[in-house]
Amino acid sequence: MHRRWISAPGLRPCAARVTWFVAGWIALGACSTDPKISNAGSGGTSGTGSGGGDTGSGSGGTGFMFKPAPATGGTGGAGMATAPAGPCLNLCKQQMKCANNGDTTVTGTVFAPTPAKFGMADPVYNAIVYVPNAELQPFAAGIACEGCKPPSGSPLTAVLTGPDGKFTLKNVPVGDNIPLVIQIGRWRRQVKIPTVAACGDTKLPAELTRLPRNKAEGDIPLTAIATGNADALECVLRKIGIDETEFTTPMAGGRIHIYKSNGSHVGDTTPPATALTGSVDTLKGYDMVILECEGGPIAKPDPDKQNLVQYADAGGRLFVTHYEFTYLYNIAPFSMVSDWKVRQPNPTQNNAPLIGIIDQSFPKGQAFAQWLQGVGATYMMPGQIQIFTPRHDLDTVVPPSQRWVYSQAPDTLQQFTFNTPVGAPEAKQCGRVLFSDFHVSDIMNISVPFPTECNDMPMTAQEKVLEFLLFDLASCVQPDAKPPRIVQ
């Protein structure tokens, strides 16, 4: 899905050299050819924060502005200023210099597209919000092993949302129908701000800053779900806000394609899960693949397991729950990412809830804990959650795999991620795998038509945990030890 905003043909957008941004904001294209444009550019400015950050540097340059915002809540801030390359065109000419060090800002909160019947929508962490200065390009179909790419559309000003989903864009072009893009991974929505007033703040309503519910509103990652009879992750996507019409067979054109293992279906033509995992070419057509627990450790063919390794190595995103460890624990290199000890006794007596602890030793873990607190999903104290139907199939990760949720007494590992190809240098890793050893909901949904297996209640705390991690899985693959960044 893309819409054409820039009508003048042949215009070259105001470009800037490569610039890294951490937990602040960046004005990427203020050019010096118009007297209304701010002529800042005296060099980089370092930012500080409890999460740390790089030190800014740079020789500066006439007409390019960079003002890192103060860091908050476990992330650091830093920046580098560079001179722009090229003339000031399009919306660049509408960036205004304000008196008394004032600024033209746009503020708001990015939300999931959750409709009201499922309760309040949750904020989205680590979304990119920006004003483009050129037409956005459509996402290429299928996956590709490539690093984090600059946002499409030659952004003039861009920012990442914090754990509360909030953002402040600075040096925003002034006028009517100013384009705005909200994006996380291949989730992307393009909207227009009716009016941006000069040298003041324009506050945006939540309806304007949410992610899309369907492909008519914007881009949604093309996702395949192999349904199992002991979990229902498709119901979480429905509560997140994806329209039911987007859940279809692969031939019917939705964004969420259903394959049936022993779970729910979308009609008699629903293909089997083996049609997905048995073909690496089919897998590579999807941005994300979700494999739901089948209620037992059903052995998987070695070629299917190898297909998943190739899929992840090529840039795919894979989410696996509980007994689907049979795709991971005995095939190299996935067998080496943790100390797999499958089918240990349940960690609590009589299947009682388990207290899960959020690993806050890395920047995203800190943000995860803050986000859970903000959406009311913590249990007893910040940094803890209550896990229903916990299981015990591994104890710890093998670095650099990243632990997200664990328990003590007993010691268990409940959720972790690792980037792929396993063992490759960080700069060469482009895929990501998330394993969860607990179910979203403990239901039996054998051969029922979607959405019969789902309920219409607001998201549970356990579903919110999966919501956060699904958005993280969709986002640009970067080393977990560092704060998220925008590359331009």
LUMTORSE-611696 format. One record per atom (N, C-alpha, C): residue in three letters; x, z, y. Coordinates in steps of 0.05 Angstrom, whole numbers, plus 5000, padded with zeros to 4 digits. Layout:
N
ALAXZY...
This chain:
488
MET501750004976MET500050005000MET501850005025HIS501449795042HIS502849825068HIS501249675089ARG501549775114ARG500049665136ARG501949565157ARG501149345170ARG502849225190ARG502249335217TRP504249455230TRP503849565257TRP505349415278ILE507749315271ILE509449175291ILE508648885291SER507348795312SER506248525312SER508148315322ALA510148395339ALA511948195350ALA513948105329PRO513947845323PRO515747755302PRO518647735311GLY520447775293GLY523247735298GLY524647955312LEU523248175318LEU524548395332LEU526348555313ARG528748615321ARG530548775304ARG530249065313PRO529649245293PRO529249525300PRO531849655311CYS531349855328CYS533650005339CYS534950175317ALA537250095307ALA538550225284ALA540650415292ALA541250595274ALA543450795279ALA545250785255ARG547750875258ARG549550895236ARG548651115218VAL549851135194VAL549051335174VAL549251615186THR547051765183THR546852035194THR545552215174TRP546752445169TRP545652645150TRP544252855167PHE542052955155PHE540353155169PHE539753375150VAL539953625159VAL539253855142VAL537454035158ALA535054075148ALA533154285157ALA533054305188GLY532754085201GLY532354085230GLY530853835237TRP531353715260TRP530153455266TRP532253275277ILE531653015276ILE533652825285ILE532252595299ALA533152525323ALA532152285337ALA534052065331LEU533151865318LEU534951665306LEU535351415322GLY533751375343GLY534051115355GLY533551105385ALA534151305400ALA533751295429ALA536051125441CYS535350895452CYS537350705461CYS537550705492SER539750615502SER540350645531SER539450415548THR537950225537THR537349985553THR534850025570ASP533550255569ASP531150305585ASP531650565600PRO531150565627PRO531750795643PRO530151045636LYS527851005621LYS526251245614LYS527451395590ILE529351275576ILE530351385552ILE532551585557SER532351815544SER534352015547SER537151915539ASN539151975555ASN541851885549ASN543552115539ALA542552255520ALA544152475508ALA546052365488GLY548052515480GLY549852425460GLY552652535464SER552952795467SER555552905472SER556952995447GLY555752945424GLY557153025399GLY555353195382GLY556353275359GLY554753425339GLY554553715347THR552453835338THR551954125342THR551554255316SER552954475312SER552654615286SER550154795287GLY548854815264GLY546554995261GLY547255215242THR545655425243THR546155655225THR543655725212GLY543855875190GLY541555965175GLY542456115150SER540656265139SER541356435116SER542056275092GLY541256015091GLY541955855068GLY544555705072GLY545755725095GLY548155575099GLY547655295108GLY549755145114GLY549454875123GLY552154765130ASP552354495134ASP554754365141ASP555154395171THR557554355180THR558154375209THR557954095221GLY556554085244GLY556153825257GLY558753745271SER558953485274SER561253375288SER560553095297GLY562152985315GLY561552705324GLY562452675352SER563152425359SER564152365385SER561952315406GLY559452315396GLY557152265414GLY556851975421GLY554951915439GLY554551645446GLY552251615465THR552451455485THR550351425505THR547751335491GLY545651475497GLY543051385488GLY542251495461PHE543851635447PHE543051745420PHE542752045423MET540552145413MET539952435416MET539852565389PHE541052795387PHE540752965363PHE540653255372LYS538453385364LYS538153675371LYS537353825346PRO539153945331PRO538354095308PRO536654335315ALA534554375300ALA532854605305ALA533954855292PRO533255085302PRO534155335289PRO533255345260ALA535055425242ALA534355435213ALA532655685208THR530855665189THR529155895182THR528955915152GLY528356155143GLY527456195116GLY529156095093GLY531756145093GLY533356085070GLY534555805071THR534355655093THR535755405094THR537555395118GLY539655235117GLY541555215139GLY540854975156GLY542254945178GLY541754705195GLY544454605206ALA544654345207ALA547054225218ALA546553945225GLY548353815239GLY547853535245GLY550253395256MET550053125258MET552252965268MET551052755286ALA552152725310ALA551152515328ALA552952275326THR551652035327THR553251785327THR551951605347ALA553351415356ALA552251215375ALA550551015361PRO548450925373PRO546650725361PRO547950455360ALA547050285342ALA547950005341ALA545549835346GLY545549675367GLY543349495372GLY541749575397PRO540049395406PRO538549445430PRO536149625425CYS534949725447CYS532549895445CYS530149715444LEU528749715422LEU526449545418LEU524049705409ASN521649575411ASN519249695400ASN518749975412LEU518150165394LEU517350435404LEU519650585416CYS522050495412CYS524350615425CYS524050625455LYS522750415466LYS522350395495LYS520350605505GLN518850735487GLN516850925495GLN517751215492GLN520351255486GLN521451525485GLN522251605513MET521151825523MET521351905550MET523352125555LYS524752125578LYS526352345586LYS524652535603CYS524552785595CYS522852985609CYS524553155628ALA523253255649ALA524653425668ALA525153695656ASN527153835667ASN527754115659ASN528154155629ASN529453955617ASN530153975588ASN527653985571GLY525453885581GLY522953875565GLY523153665544ASP521053645528ASP521053455506ASP518153375499THR517953145486THR515353055476THR515353105446THR513553285438THR513553375410THR510853325396VAL510953305370VAL508653285353VAL508953495332THR506953665328THR507053885308THR504753865289GLY505153975265GLY503053975245GLY503954105219THR502354075199THR503054175172THR502253955152VAL504153895134VAL503553705112VAL502153855090PHE499853745081PHE498353865059PHE498053685035ALA497653795012ALA496753644989ALA493953534996PRO493153324982PRO490553204989PRO488153334976THR488353594968THR486253734954THR483653734969PRO481453644956PRO478853644969PRO477753924970ALA475753974988ALA474754244993ALA473554374968LYS472554214949LYS471254334926LYS473154484908PHE475754434911PHE477854574896PHE479254784912GLY478054854935GLY479255064951GLY481054954973MET482555134985MET484355055007MET486654884997ALA487354685011ALA489654525004ALA492254675010ASP494254644993ASP496754784996ASP498654615013PRO500454745028PRO502554595043PRO504554465024VAL505854265033VAL507854115017VAL510554165029TYR512354265013TYR515154315021TYR516854065017ASN518754025035ASN520753815032ASN519653535035ALA517353515050ALA516353245056ALA517753135081ILE518152885082ILE519352755106ILE517052665124VAL517252735149VAL515352645169VAL516852495190TYR516052245197TYR517552095216TYR515851885230VAL516951795253VAL515751575268VAL517451325262PRO516251125250PRO517750875245PRO517950705269ASN520050535270ASN520350345292ASN520250055281ALA519350025257ALA519149765244ALA517049775222GLU516349555212GLU514349545190GLU515449675165LEU513849835152LEU514649955126LEU514649755104GLN516549775086GLN516649605063GLN515349735039PRO514049575022PRO512849694998PRO514949784979PHE514349984962PHE516150074942PHE516449854920ALA518849814911ALA519249634889ALA517949744863ALA516749574847ALA515549664822ALA517649754803GLY517049964787GLY518950064767GLY521050244779ILE522750354761ILE524850534769ILE527450394773ALA529250524787ALA531950424791ALA533850654794CYS536250634783CYS538150854786CYS539650814813GLU538550924833GLU539750904860GLU539551174873GLY541451234891GLY541451494905GLY539151504925CYS539051734939CYS537151764960CYS537451554981LYS535251424988LYS535451195007LYS534251275034PRO535051145055PRO533851205081PRO530851135080PRO529251285094PRO526351215095PRO525950935107SER523950795097SER523350535106SER522350535135GLY522850325150GLY521650305176GLY523450395200SER526050425195SER527850495217SER526850725234PRO526650965222PRO525451195237PRO526851245264LEU525251305283LEU526251395309LEU526751695310THR525051845297THR525352135296THR524152225269ALA525552415256ALA524752495229ALA525252785225VAL523752905207VAL524053195201VAL523153245173LEU524253455160LEU523253555135LEU521553795139THR519453825123THR517754055125THR519054295111GLY518354535121GLY519354775109GLY517454875087PRO518055115076PRO516355225054PRO513455255063ASP512855275089ASP510155305098ASP508855035104GLY510354815099GLY509354545104GLY509454465133LYS510354635151LYS510154575180LYS512554395188PHE512054245210PHE514054075221PHE513754055251THR515954005265THR515953935293THR517753695297LEU516453475305LEU517953225312LEU518553235342LYS520953175349LYS521753165377LYS522452885386ASN522452855412ASN523052595424ASN521252375413VAL518652435411VAL516752245400VAL515952045421PRO515651795413PRO514751585433PRO512051665445VAL511651595470VAL509251655484VAL507351425484GLY504651485482GLY502751275483GLY500551305462ASP498951095459ASP496751095440ASP497450975414ASN496151065393ASN496450955366ASN499350945357ILE500751175360ILE503451205352ILE503551235321PRO505051075307PRO505051095277PRO506551345268LEU505651455246LEU506851685234LEU506851645204VAL508951725190VAL509251695161VAL509651975149ILE508252035128ILE508552285113ILE509352205085GLN511652305075GLN512752205050GLN514152425035ILE513852425008ILE515552574990ILE515952404965GLY518352314960GLY518752124938GLY517051874943ARG515551804922ARG513851564925ARG510951634932TRP510451884940TRP508051954955TRP508551864983ARG506751704995ARG507151625023ARG504451545035ARG504051645059ARG501651575074ARG502451505103GLN501251285113GLN501751195140GLN499151245157VAL499451375179VAL497251425197VAL498051355225LYS496051375243LYS496651325272LYS495651575288ILE497451665305ILE496651885323ILE495151755347PRO492651845352PRO491151705373PRO492551695400THR493651925408THR495051935434THR497252145433VAL499552065443VAL501752255447VAL502352275477ALA501952505488ALA502352545517ALA505252605523ALA506252505545ALA509052545552ALA509652835558CYS511952925549CYS513153185556CYS511353425550GLY509853405528GLY508253625519GLY508153615489ASP506453795477ASP506253805448ASP503553695439THR503553515420THR501053415408THR500753545381LYS498653695377LYS498153835351LYS496353655334LEU497153615310LEU495653435292LEU493853585273PRO491453485268PRO489653625249PRO490553575220ALA489753755202ALA490553745174ALA489653485161GLU487353385168GLU486453135155GLU488252905160LEU489652905183LEU491552695190LEU494152715176THR494952965168THR497653005157THR497653075127ARG495453015113ARG495453055084ARG496552805070LEU497252835045LEU498152615028LEU495652455019PRO496052215008PRO493752045001PRO492352134975ARG489752084974ARG488152144951ARG487851904932ASN488251674942ASN487951424926ASN489751214938LYS489850984924LYS491750774932LYS490750634957ALA488150654964ALA487250544989ALA488350695013GLU488950955010GLU489951115032GLU493051105034GLY494351025013GLY497251025014GLY498451004986ASP500951094984ASP502451064959ASP502351324943ILE501851294917ILE501851514897ILE503751434875PRO505551604866PRO507351524844PRO505851424820LEU506651204809LEU505351104784LEU506251284761THR504251414749THR504851634730THR503451574704ALA504851624682ALA503751614655ALA503551894644ILE501251954632ILE500852214619ILE500152164590ALA501652284572ALA500952294543ALA499552554538THR496952544534THR495252784534THR495552934507GLY495853194509GLY495953364485GLY493653554484ASN493153664461ASN490653824458ASN490954114467ALA493354194476ALA493754474484ALA494454514513ASP494254294528ASP494854314557ASP493254094571ALA493154104597ALA491553914612ALA492753864640LEU495153754641LEU496453714667LEU494953504684GLU493353334671GLU491753144686GLU489853294704CYS488953524696CYS487153684712CYS488453804737VAL491053864735VAL492553954758VAL492753724779LEU493353484769LEU493553254788LEU490853214801ARG488653254786ARG485953224798ARG485453434819LYS486353684814LYS485953894834LYS487853864858ILE490253754853ILE491953694875ILE490553504895GLY488853324884GLY487253164901GLY487152864895ILE488352784873ILE488252494865ILE485352434856ASP484152234867ASP481452164860ASP481152094830GLU478852174819GLU478452124790GLU478551824784THR477951654803THR477951364798THR480851254793GLU482851414800GLU485651334795GLU486651394767PHE485051534751PHE485751604724PHE484551394705THR486251214695THR485250984680THR487050924657THR486250714642THR488150604622THR490150434638PRO492450364625PRO494450214639PRO493449944650MET491449824638MET490549564646MET488449574668ALA487449814675ALA485249844693ALA486049884722GLY488649904728GLY489549904756GLY489650164771GLY489150394758GLY489450644771GLY492450724775ARG492850944788ARG495651044792ARG496451244771ILE494551354756ILE495151544734ILE494151414708HIS496051344692HIS495351204667HIS495251404644ILE493051404629ILE492651594607ILE493351454580TYR495151594565TYR495751524538TYR494851764521LYS493751724498LYS492651944482LYS494452004459SER495352264458SER496652364434SER494452494417ASN493852744422ASN491552874409ASN489853024429GLY489952924455GLY488453054476GLY486252874487SER485752894513SER483552754525SER484152454527HIS482052304535HIS482352014537HIS480551904560VAL480851654565VAL479151524586VAL477651294575GLY476751324550GLY475151124537GLY476351014512ASP474850844498ASP475750744472ASP478250574473THR478950464497THR481250294499THR483750454508THR483550714508THR485950884515THR488150834495PRO490550754503PRO492650694484PRO493850954473PRO495050944449PRO496351184438PRO498851254453ALA499751504451ALA502151594464ALA504551444454THR504551354429THR506751204418THR507150934432ALA505050824444ALA505350584460ALA507050624485LEU507050874494LEU508750954517LEU511551014509THR511851214491THR514551314484THR516051114466GLY514550934453GLY515850754435GLY517050504448SER516750484474SER517750244489SER519250334514VAL521850294515VAL523350364539VAL522550194562ASP521749944558ASP520849774580ASP518249884592THR516449974575THR513950094585THR514550344601LEU516250514590LEU516950754605LEU518150694632LYS519850494634LYS521250434659LYS519350324680GLY516850264672GLY514950174692GLY513750404708TYR514250654700TYR513050884712TYR514951044729ASP514051144752ASP515651324768ASP515951594755MET513851684741MET513851944728MET512351924702VAL513352074682VAL512052094655VAL511652384649ILE509252454640ILE508452734634ILE507752734604LEU509052914589LEU508452944560LEU507353224556GLU504853244549GLU503453494546GLU503753614518CYS503653874517CYS503854014491CYS501653924472GLU502353874447GLU500553774427GLU499553994408GLY500154244414GLY499254474398GLY500954534374GLY503054384370GLY504854434348GLY507354264351PRO509554344337PRO512054194339PRO512153944322ILE510653744331ILE510553494316ILE513153334320ALA514453274297ALA516953134298ALA516652864311LYS518652774326LYS518552524340LYS520652334329PRO520052074328PRO522051884318PRO524451874336ASP526851854325ASP529251844340ASP529251614361PRO528251374354PRO528251164375PRO526551244399ASP524351384395ASP522751474418ASP524251674436LYS525651854423LYS527252054438LYS529451914453GLN530751714441GLN532751564455GLN531651404478ASN529151304475ASN527851164497ASN527551344521LEU526851594517LEU526551784539LEU529151844552VAL531351854537VAL533951894549VAL534651654567GLN534151414557GLN534651174573GLN532951164598TYR530451244595TYR528551244618TYR529651434640ALA530351684632ALA531351874652ALA533951774664ASP535651664648ASP538251574658ASP537951344678ALA535751194675ALA535350964693ALA533851044719GLY533351304722GLY532151404747GLY529351504743GLY528351534719GLY525651634714GLY525451934718ARG522952024721ARG522352314724ARG520552394701LEU521452594686LEU520152674661LEU519352964662PHE516753024656PHE515753294655PHE514753344627VAL515853554615VAL515353614586VAL514453904584THR512353954569THR511354224566THR511454314537HIS512254564533HIS512254714508HIS513154554484TYR511254504464TYR512054384439TYR513254104442GLU512953984465GLU514253724469GLU517253754472PHE518253994468PHE521154024465PHE522253854442THR520453774424THR521353604402THR522453334412TYR521953264437TYR523253024449TYR525953094460LEU526653344463LEU529053424478LEU531253564462TYR530453764445TYR532353964436TYR534353864415ASN533753634402ASN535653544381ASN536453254384ILE536653164410ILE537652904416ILE539652924439ALA542052834435ALA544152844456ALA543452634477PRO544052694502PRO545252944513PRO543253154521PHE540653114517PHE538653314524PHE539053574508SER540153554485SER540653784469SER542653974481MET544153874500MET546454034512MET545854154539VAL543354124549VAL542754224576VAL541854514576SER541354634553SER540654914551SER541355014523ASP540955274519ASP541455384492ASP538855384476TRP537955154469TRP535355124454TRP535355314430LYS533355484429LYS532855664406LYS529855654401VAL528955444390VAL526055384391VAL524555564371ARG521955604378ARG520055744361ARG520856034356GLN521856164376GLN522256454374GLN519556594377PRO519356844368PRO516756994371PRO515856994401ASN513256994405ASN512257004432ASN513457244447PRO514057214473PRO515557424487PRO513857674493THR511257664490THR509557904495THR507757954470GLN507058204467GLN505358274445GLN502458194451ASN501158094430ASN498358014432ASN497957794453ASN500057644458ASN499957424477ASN499257514505ALA500057754512ALA499557864539ALA501057704560PRO500257714585PRO501657574607PRO504557674609LEU506257504619LEU509057564623LEU509657554653ILE511357724663ILE512257714691ILE514557524693GLY514157304707GLY516157104712GLY517557154738ILE520157114739ILE521857164762ILE522856894772ILE522556844798ILE523556604810ILE526556624816ASP528056444806ASP530956434812ASP531356354841GLN532356534857GLN532756484886GLN535756454892SER537356374873SER540156344877SER540956074889PHE538955904893PHE539455634905PHE537355574926PRO537855394944PRO536055354967PRO533155294960LYS532755114941LYS529955054933LYS528655284920GLY530155444905GLY528955684893GLY528055884914GLN529555914936GLN528756084958GLN526155974970ALA526055704974ALA523655584986ALA521255614967PHE521755594941PHE519655624921PHE518355904923ALA520056104924ALA519056374926ALA517456414952GLN518356304974GLN516956325000GLN514256174998TRP514355944986TRP511855784984TRP509755934967LEU510656044944LEU508756194927LEU507556424942GLN509156564958GLN508156784974GLN506056684994GLY506656455007GLY504856355027GLY502256255016VAL502156164991VAL499656064980VAL498256274963GLY499256514963GLY497956734949GLY498256724919ALA500456624909ALA500856584880ALA502856784868THR503856964884THR505757164873THR504257394859TYR505757544843TYR504557764828TYR506158014832MET504858224842MET505958484847MET507958494869MET509758314871MET511758314892MET512758024896PRO513957974920PRO514957704925PRO517057624904GLY517057364897GLY518957264878GLY518157304849GLN515757384844GLN514757414817GLN512057274813ILE511557174789ILE509057054782ILE508057174756GLN505557144750GLN504457234725GLN503956984708ILE505156984683ILE504956754666ILE503156814642PHE501056664639PHE499256684616PHE500156494594THR499756574570THR500656434546THR503656354547PRO505456544553PRO508256474553PRO509356424525ARG511456264524ARG512756204499ARG515756254501HIS517256234480HIS520056304480HIS521556104462ASP522755904475ASP524155694460ASP527055654470LEU527855814490LEU530555804499LEU531056044517ASP533556124520ASP534256364534ASP535556314562THR537156094563THR538556044588THR539355754590VAL540255674613VAL541055394617VAL544055364613VAL544855124609VAL547755044610VAL548254914637PRO549855024655PRO550254904681PRO551354614677PRO550554434696PRO549154484721PRO546054474719SER544954494695SER541954514694SER541054754711GLN538754724723GLN537854924743GLN535555084732ARG535855344730ARG533755534723ARG531855564747TRP529255564742TRP527255604763TRP525655864758VAL524755904733VAL523056144727VAL524156264701TYR524556524701TYR525556664678TYR524256934676SER524857084654SER523857354651SER526057534642GLN525657794645GLN527457994635GLN525958194618ALA527258284597ALA525958474578ALA523258384569PRO523058164554PRO525358024541PRO526457804560ASP528957734554ASP530257514568ASP529257244558THR527857104575THR526956834568THR527356644591LEU527456394585LEU527556184606LEU524856034604GLN523356034626GLN520755924626GLN520555644638GLN522255584658GLN522255314670GLN525055254680PHE525855004675PHE528454914685PHE528454614689THR530354514705THR530654234710THR533554154705PHE533953894700PHE536653784700PHE536553494709ASN538653414724ASN538853144734ASN540252964714THR539652714715THR540652514696THR541952284710PRO543752144696PRO544852184669PRO546352454667VAL545852594646VAL547152844641VAL550252804640GLY551652964654GLY554652944654GLY555752744674ALA554052594688ALA555052404708ALA555652544734PRO557452434750PRO557952554777PRO555352574792GLU555152784810GLU552652824825GLU551752574839ALA553652424851ALA552852184866ALA551751964848LYS552151984822LYS551151784804LYS548551864789GLN547652114794GLN545252204781GLN542752124797CYS540752014783CYS538451894796CYS535851964783GLY535852084759GLY533452174746GLY533252474744ARG530952574734ARG530552864734ARG528552924711VAL529153144698VAL527453244676VAL526653534682LEU524053594679LEU522953864682LEU521753954656PHE522654184646PHE521454304622PHE520154554629SER517654584620SER516054834624SER515354944597ASP515955204591ASP515355324565ASP512755474566PHE511055434586PHE508355544586PHE506355324593HIS503955364585HIS501855174590HIS500655224618VAL499555014629VAL498055044654VAL495555194649SER494155114628SER491655254620SER491555244590ASP490755464578ASP490655494549ASP487955394539ILE487655124536ILE485155014528ILE485554824504MET483454764491MET483554574469MET481754334478ASN483054114483ASN481653884494ASN481953644475ILE481253684450ILE481553484430ILE479553254434SER480553024440SER478952774440SER476452794458VAL476752924481VAL474552934500VAL475152734523PRO473052614534PRO473552424556PRO474252574582PHE476352484596PHE477052584622PHE474652534641PRO473852734658PRO475152994663PRO473653224650THR472453174626THR470953384613THR472553634608GLU475153604603GLU476853834597GLU477553994622CYS476953894646CYS477754024671CYS475454194681ASN476154394697ASN474154554711ASN474354494741ASP472354584756ASP472254534785ASP472854784801MET474154974788MET474955214802MET477455164820PRO477955324840PRO480355294856PRO482855334837MET485055234846MET487555254830MET488255544825THR489055594800THR490155854793THR492955874803ALA494056114803ALA496856154811ALA498655994793GLN498055984767GLN499755844748GLN499655534753GLU497355434761GLU497055154768GLU498655094794LYS498655284812LYS500155244837LYS503155224832VAL504155374812VAL506955354804VAL507655074796LEU505854954780LEU506254684771LEU505954484793GLU504154544812GLU503854364835GLU506454334851PHE507754564857PHE510254554872PHE512354394857LEU512554444831LEU514654314815LEU514054024810LEU511553944810LEU510953654808LEU511753504833PHE511353624856PHE512253494881PHE515253494882ASP516553704873ASP519453704872ASP520553484853LEU519253454830LEU520053254811LEU519852974823ALA517852934840ALA517452674852ALA519452614875SER520752824886SER522352784910SER525052654903CYS526452584924CYS529152464921CYS530952644905VAL532452534886VAL534252694869VAL536852754885GLN537253014889GLN539653114903GLN540653364888PRO543153434892PRO544253674878PRO542653924886ASP541954084867ASP540254324873ASP541854534888ALA544454524887ALA546054734900ALA546054704931LYS545054474941LYS545154424969LYS542354404980PRO541854465006PRO539254435018PRO538454145017PRO535854075016PRO534953805017PRO535753665043ARG536253405042ARG537153255065ARG535652995068ILE535552895093ILE534652625098ILE537152455103VAL537352225090VAL539552045095VAL538551815111GLN540051735132GLN539251515149GLN541651345156
